[in-house]
Amino acid sequence: MIHLKVTNLHKSFGGLHVLKGINLEVNGPELIGVLGPNGAGKTTLTNILDGAITPSSGTVYLNGQRIDQLQPYEVARAGLGRTFQVTRSFRRMTVLENLYVPALALGHVNQGRALRERAMEVLEFLTIDHLRNEYARALSGGQQKLLELGRLLMLDPDVIILDEPFAGVHPKLMEVIYAYIRRMKSEGKAIILISHQMDAIFALSERLIVLNFGEMIADGKPEDVKNDPDVIEAYLGRDEEEDA
Amino acid sequence: MRQVPNIAGIGLVLFFAAFPLVYTGGNYDYVMHVLITGFFYAILASSWSMLAGYAGQFSFGHMAFMGIGAYGAALFSHYFHLTSAPTGVCTEFPLFGNWLVIKNAIGVTSTTLTQDCLQQAIGQWGDSERVWRMPVLLGIVLGTIAGGLSGLLVGLLVLRLRAAYLALFTLGFSEIVKAVISAEIDVTRGQAGLELPALFENGVTVLGTEFSSTDKIPPYYSMFFLLLLCLLILTWLARSRFGLFVRALREDADAAAALGVNTTRYKVFVFTITTAMAAAAGAVQAHYVQIVTPNMLFLLQMSLVVAMAVIGGVENFVAAALGAIFLQVMLELLRTSFSIGGINVDMTTWRLVFFGLLLMVVLRFFRNGLIAPLIDWFTRAGIAEETIAKRRGVGAEEAQP
C-alpha cells in the first residue's frame, strides 16, 4: 500500500520563505492535481520530495521510510520518480539508452534481451518505437516529453510526480500522455500532476491541491476546489468593488 | 557496413603489432621512438576522452596524475633497494631473509658518495654483500596505484564542481603537484630530475631473440600492449552499465540521479580509473626515457593531450587514441624545414603554427573531431532510413480502414 506523508514542510532560501508548513498525505493509488500560480512553491515541493533539495524543517515519509534527507538516487530507489518542467532527456544518447538508464540503475533487469523487450514495449505504448535508435536530441519537444515518461515506466516507482507534462505538447501526443497517466493509475501508482493546463488537470485529477505563496490553500475534490473563494482569489485576484 | 570500424580496428592493431618487425626504412630507432611516444599520448588522450568526453568531467589535471605515476615509479626505484645485510646507516627493515633499505634524501649534491647512506654501506662492504634494485614492474604498479588513489581523492573533492570550476580546480591541482615536485629538491632532485633504470635493465629474450636495454622493440611492445589493455578496459566499461551511467552523468547529472543513478559513485569511479591509466602511462614512460623532471607536467603538455583528443574526437576514446598517434607522427613529419623561392621556412617552430591552425579548424567545423564522426557514420549507418521506413509503416497501418 503506497503511503506518502509530508508533515509541516518548510523551506527558506535566505530570507525568502518559499514553503510554509505544507502537510500532505497520499494513500494508495490516487491521482492528485497540484495547481498554483508561478512562485507558489510547486517546483520547490517537487524538488524536496525527490531529494534534490533538503527542507528547512518538516519530514517526508514514503512507505514508512523517511526520505527527506536522502540523495535523489536513493529517493528514486525508495519508489518516487519524477519528470522535469523543462524536459531533461539525455540528448546525446539514443532513445533506447535513455530507457536503459533507470532500469539498470535499479537493477530490475540485466543488460540483454529482457531489457530490450521491456524498453520496446514501453516505446510502443508511447508510440515512439520507430525512434528507438535515434539520438534523443533528434526528437521533437513532445516526443522528448514522452521519452521522459518512458523512463519513469522503466523506473517503475510507486509515486510519480509529473511536472508540466502537457507543456508545448501537440494535442495528438497529449492523448498518449492521458493514456499513460490512466495506465499508471490502473497499475496502482500514486500520481502527482503539476500543470497549468486547467482542462487537463480537471479532467484527470480525483483530488486537487492548490498552493499559493508557499501555503496550501485548498485540498479536496476538483469540483469543490474550483468554487473555493481562496482559489478563485489566488488565480483571478480579489474584486476591488467587493473589497470596497 | 556497421562492422567497418571493427574490421579497421583489427587491421590497425595488426599493423602496429607487425610494424617494428617489418619496417626496413631508415632511422629505425627514431621512428620507433616516435611511435612509442605516440602510444604514450594515446593512453593519455583516450583515458582523458573517457573522463571528459564520456563523463563530461573536464579535468585539466590529467598530466599531473601521469606525473604522479611517473614520480611514484621513479621515487620507488631511486629510494628503495634490497640488500643481503643491514647497512646500519639507512632506514631498513628485515624482509624474507634480506633487508628492505630506504635511502636517505640528499637532493642535488656533488658529494653523493659521502652523503648517500647506501653508497657508504656499499663502500664498506665491497663485494661481500649484495644489493638489488626493486623490480621495475612493481614500481609501475605502485605508480599506477598512487595515481589512481590521487584521482580518487580529487574525484571526491570535485563532486560538486562542474564545467569551468572543475577545470580550474584540476588546473590548480596540477600546478600544485608541479610546484611540490620542483620545491622538494631534497627528495625529488627538483629540475635536475630523477633517473630511473630502463624498462628492461638487463635486456630481455623473446622467442630466442635477445634484446639489450637500449633496443626499441621491448619498450615499443610494452607501451603498445599497455595502450591495448587500456583500450580494452575502456571498451568494456563503455559497453557496460558504467558507460551508460557516466554518459547520463555527462548529459544531465540531476536527471540521472532522479532515475536512480548514484552519480557520486560513478563520478569518483571514472576519475579513479582514468587517472590510474594516466599514471600507468607515466610510470612506463618514465622507465622508457629513464628520467623524470617537473617539465613533463607543463600546462603545454596537458594542452597537447586535449588537442589530440579533440582532433581525434573527444566523445570516442578510440578516435582520441588514433588522434594522438596521428598528431604525434604528424608533428614529427612537420619538423622537416624547406625553402620557398629562397625563403627558408624553419619548421621546428612553424610546425606548432600548423598544429594550432588544425586545432582551430577542427573546433570550428568538426565539433567531435576528425575520426569520431567517421566511426559514428559507419556504426550508425542505415538508422535514419530504418526510422523513416518504420514511421511510414506506422502511417500506412493507421491509414488502413
Interface residues (C-beta under 8 A of the other chain):
Chain A: D50 G51 A52 Q71 P72 Y73 V75 A76 R77 G81 R82 F84 R88 S89 F90 R91 R92 M93 E97 Y100 V101 P102 L104 A105 L106 Q111 T127 D129 H130 L131 N133 E134 R151 L155
Chain B: S240 R241 L244 F245 R247 A248 R250 E251 D252 D254 A255 A256 A257 A258 L259 G260 V261 N262 T263 T264 E315 R380 I383 A384 E386 T387 K390 R391 G393 V394
